[in-house]
Amino acid sequence: MNEIPALIRVFAYLSILTVGGGMAAFPEMKILTVDVHKWLTFPQLIHLYSVGQMAPGPNMMMIVSIGQWAGGILGAIAVLGAFFGPTAVLAFMVAKAWKKLEKWPWRTSIQQGLAPVSIGLLLAGCFSMAKGAITGTETAAIAVAVLLILLQYKVNPALLVLASAGVGILTFMP
Amino acid sequence: MADTAARPALQLGETAAKAAAVSIWEIFLEFLIIGATSFGGVVPYLRGSLVTKRQWIDDKEFVEMLSISQSLPGLNATNMAVLVGEKLRGAMGSIAGIVGICLPGGLLMFAVGIFYHHHGEHVWITAALKGVAAAAVGLILSTVVSLSKKSLSHNFDFVFMAATVIAVNRLHLGVPRTLVAVGALAILFHHPRKAQKESVKP
């Protein structure tokens, strides 16, 4: 229960780092939830994130699981509010100011400038996750296969992730 | 490159007729449906529902709102819910939208978290999750590739991209400092080139 203030602090902070997507906050999320607060282990974080990719809706709903582990149902609610509240308020204010910003020449500069940085953050998050997820030839092969299939064909990614669970069972069962 | 700048100015709030009569409850319900059915990425479901089915916003507004969502912190899905909700019914519309889109996935992951906590050590679950995690890495990489194709406007952008990765993963500068440092450089690099002399203050 006394974890709740820490949950709110951590997830409100992570919230403002999610420029370009939830994965941008992943390296920081690993440090804070795993190393600093020890709410879960690194493999558990990777598992929750990956399973979360199969859930419908915004792709970071796995934070609810972390909140639940650390602080029960109140923890889950606190994490949701902390993670989505600050950015929602910001988006709301920007929506209000949008007409004024439209004539501002730097708006395009900001959009064009943030694009490569946000993609870089996504890639950085991907690498720090790969450190835990890609453990050998088999896992690397699964990742490459998913990448190539998604680039080549129009498949629902959630189905591919689900199929990889099957491949995992067939490959890694002792 | 000038593609975003050249786009004609757009007034949010012009698909008036259909949008005028939308109730808070309808907004909540529509986003709840999107939140419950959008397997494998929210954006196409948002478009199908808000533009095609409900016609609450038109395609141009959708693209514009999506580009705002992408430049702001926050997930695309929730930022879109806030922006569309705001357009339809102000603050209450935003709240209805974001709660609706988060609720189904949130409840699901609440249950999954409890289940995983109790049964995560079973051999077959561990084996399945190894596959799932590897697939997630491939999925993120494919997002990196398709975003690079879509939203990079200059070859030099790859340098900013690489600098970001190195700053976070090698130099361990942390996301905030990287975002500010590399972000500022990249924004300056893309500074407005047209001779616009009017006030450039925010």
Interface residues (C-beta under 8 A of the other chain):
Chain A: S15 I16 L17 T18 V19 G20 G21 G22 M23 A24 A25 P27 E28 Q44 I46 H47 L48 Y49 S50 V51 G52 Q53 M54 A55 P56 G57 P58 N59 M60 M61 M62 I63 V64 S65 I66 Q68 W69 I73 A76 L80 F84 P86 T87 A88 L90 A91 F92 V94 A95 K96 W98 K99 E102 W104 P105 W106 T108 S109 I110 Q111 Q112 G113 L114 A115 P116 V117 S118 I119 G120 L121 L122 L123 A124 G125 C126 F127 S128 M129 A130 G132 A133 I134 T135 E138 T139 A140 I142 A143 V144 A145 V146 L147 L150 L151 N156 P157 A158 L159 L160 V161 A163 S164 A165 G166 V167 G168 I169 T171 F172 M173 P174
Chain B: M1 T4 A5 A9 L10 Q11 L12 I34 G35 A36 T37 S38 F39 G40 G41 V42 S67 I68 S69 Q70 S71 L72 P73 G74 L75 N76 A77 T78 N79 V82 L83 E86 K87 A91 S94 I98 I101 C102 L103 P104 G105 G106 L108 M109 F110 V112 G113 I114 Y116 H117 G120 V123 W124 T126 A127 A128 L129 K130 G131 V132 A133 A134 A135 A136 V137 G138 L139 I140 L141 S142 T143 V144 V145 S146 L147 S148 S151 L152 S153 H154 D157 F158 F160 M161 A162 A163 T164 V165 V168 N169 G174 V175 P176 T178 L179 V182 G183 L185 A186 I187 L188 F189 H190 H191 P192 K194 Q196 V200 P202
